[in-house]
């Protein structure tokens, strides 16, 4: 499995812990995020993640900013992206099961590091249910 990850300054510590977790599972990580605490613009780090997911260069994406909102909004501008802003593992599970989310957006200022890692674990380990949910997912894309 290959994952693209992107973060702004608010998510650097989270990104580092998540990358360690992913590598412990032998998951290849493409890091588009900043490694610094200096202020940066999240779209610069989110668009490359969304591009890789959309172009199937990676299986899934993880994006991290302070609230998770800006990152999710940016990613969702891409036609093939279904980015889900999650702050609990239950939301991450439902995002995968019901919405076939392909990008997890984490609000670094509103979740703890252990919660974030647990969300990533759940997001990766939860399959899309399909069935009645597929019809709904098909209707998300603009015609």
N, C-alpha and C positions, 0 to 999 in steps of 0.2 A: 504494500500500500504506500502511496505517496500523498503527502499533505502539504499544501501551501499555507504559510502563516504570515500575517502582516499586523503590525501594531504601530501606534504612535507612542509618544513619550509616556503617557499614562499606563501603557501596557507592557513596558519593557521587562519588568520583573516577572510579570505573569507569563509573557512569551518565553522567557528563559526557563521557567519551571515546566511549562507545557512541552517545550522542545525536549527537555530531559526525559519527561514521561514518555513522549512519543518514541524517542530513540531507545528507551528501555524495552519498548515493544517491537523493536526492529522496523519501525516505520520511517521511511525516508522523508525528510523535511526540507522544503525549499523556504528559506527565510527571507521575506521581503521587508521585514520590520526594522525599525530603528533599534540600535543597541544602546542608545544614549537616553539621558533624562532631559535633554534640551528640547524645548518646544519645537514640534514639527507639525505638518499638515497631514492628517490621517488619510485623505484621498490618495496621496502619493504612495502610500503603502498598501491601500486596499484594492485599488484598481488592478495592480499586477496579480494579486491573489484571485480576484474575480475573473480576470482574463485566463489564467491557468485552469481554473475550474470549468469555465465556459468552453474552452478549447480542448478539454479532456486531457490536459498535460498532467493533472493530478486527480485524485479521487474525490477529495473534499478540501474545503478551506476553513481556516480559523482566522478571525479578525478580532482585534482588541483595541478599544479606545476607552476613554473615561466613562462615558455613559453607555457605550455600545450603539447608541442611536445613529450618530454620524457615520460610523463604519457600516452599519447595516443599510442605511439609506444610500450610501455610495455604491456598495456592492449590488444592491437591488436595481440600480440603473442599468445593469447588464441583463440583456434579454434571457440568458440561460441560467440566471442565478436565483436561488430561493434562499436568501440569508435570513436566519432566525435570530432575533435578539433574545437571549436566554439568561436568566439569573438563578435558575435552579436546575437540577438534573432532571426533574420531572418535565420541565418545559423542553429541555433538550431532547428527551425521549419522544415526546409528542411531536416535536418539530420534524423528527426523522420518520416516525411511524405514520403520521397523518399528512404531512406536507412535503415529504421527500426533500427536506432542507438539505442543501449541499454546501452551505457555509454557516458556521456557528459564529455569532457575534457575541462577544463577552464584554460586559461593563465592568472594567477593572475597579472603578471607584465604588461599586455597589455589590461586589461579591468578594468573598475571601479567596485566597490562593487555593486552599484545599477544595472549596466549592468549584472553582474554575477547572481544576484538574478533574474533578469528578464529573463535571458537565462534559468535558472532552471525552472521557472514557465512555460515558453513556452515549454521546453523539456517535462515536465510532462503532460502538457495539450494537446499536439499535438499527434493525433493518426497516425499510419502508414496507408498510403492510399491503399496499396496492389496493385491489378491490374497489370499493366505493370511493376510496380516497384518490385513486388514479384519475377518476373523472373530474374531481375538484382540482387536482394539480394541473390537469390539462387546460383548465379554464383560467389559470393564473396568467398565462402568457397573453400579451396583447395581440389582437388579431390584425 
